[in-house]
Structures are given as structure tokens and as C-alpha cells.
């Protein structure tokens, strides 16, 4: 009984040594140090690695125009990889993506696109027939602008889901566009419809409208 009473007195009535750190000046440097507390004030400059945070805004959004059936902004987009251009991330003065974009386009296409459009682009993929995926080698597919194909990747259309959230880096979407163009250049034109299909919302994956 005496031992139990002693334990109760020791654990519940004697102050914990942890409480002494606050009253002994020698230990208070870990509590009252000269550092900036996050979100303490907005006057503290925050230095981040160049290119890690876009300071001039993100990529413009034209989803509202796209789902309304217009492709004006989409057709106005220019592939930075055309004619040997170097793809860059959004933001000013950011470094070039440190890998071969042709290889990136090949990898990304086979990761996200070939299951429906086929390895060669001729709609001979694993689920091409089930999804009624169109061939990318027809005259109609070849007639689309680079920006139109980029917008289909970003926002989707009809039975194609949007892949803008799966491939969030714009330069990598352009790499897929370049890979599609390479497949078209290496293959003959496949017979098929020639009338272009206007933009439309994705029926298998939401095409969000972003308002800023």
C-alpha cells in the first residue's frame, strides 16, 4: 500500500521534468528561437527554387470554349517541339525538361493512348473496338491542328476521357502530340471519314470549366 501510494505521489504530484524546460533559461532556446514561423506574416520573403512555383499564373484554360463546340483557341496553340523546339514548363525562365522529349512522347503514348488507339495509332489497341476509338491515321485525324489534338488530350471529347489530370505537365502533352504526328508520318493514310468533328464535352470523364 505504501509503495502504491508512493507511486501515485511520484507520478501525479511531483512536477514532470518536461515542465522545467520552460522555466530554465538555458533550455528555452529551442522554444524561443530566432526563426520565421510559417504564415506568421506576409512581409517575409519566401525564396523558392526557380521554376518550382509559377509566379506568372498557370496555363490558360479554354475548356468553356472547347465544350461549346469551338476550337478557335485550341487551333491557335503552337507545339513548342515543332522544328526542334525545346519544351518548357509553365512559368518564366524555367529549365528545359531534362530528358529526350521524343522518348517521353513514346512512353506517354503507350501508357495512356495505345490501349484505345493502338501502338501504331490505327485503333488496334486492347479495347479499341469496345470504345469505338477512332484511328489516328485517317485524313480527318491528320487534318486536326496540333492545338486541337492537344486540347483533346487535355479536356477529352465524346467517348475519350480527359487526360489533363493524368498528364499535368503541358510539355508532356505536346510530346504526345509530336508522337502522334510521327506515327502519322510513318504510316499511309487509312481510309475513313474526312469531316472534322467539332469539340465537345467528354462523355466518359468530366471536362471541368475553370473560372478565374
Protein Blocks (a to p, Z undefined) as FASTA:
>chain_A
ZZmmmmmmmmmmmccfklmmmmmmklmmmmmccdddehkbckbccdddehkaccebpadd
fklmmmnopaklmmmpccfkgghiacddedehiacdfbdfklmmmmmmmmmmmmmnopno
nopafklmmnopacfkbmklmmpcfklmmmmmmnopajbccfklmmmcfklmmmmmmmmm
mmmmmpccddddfbdcdddddfkbccddddZZ
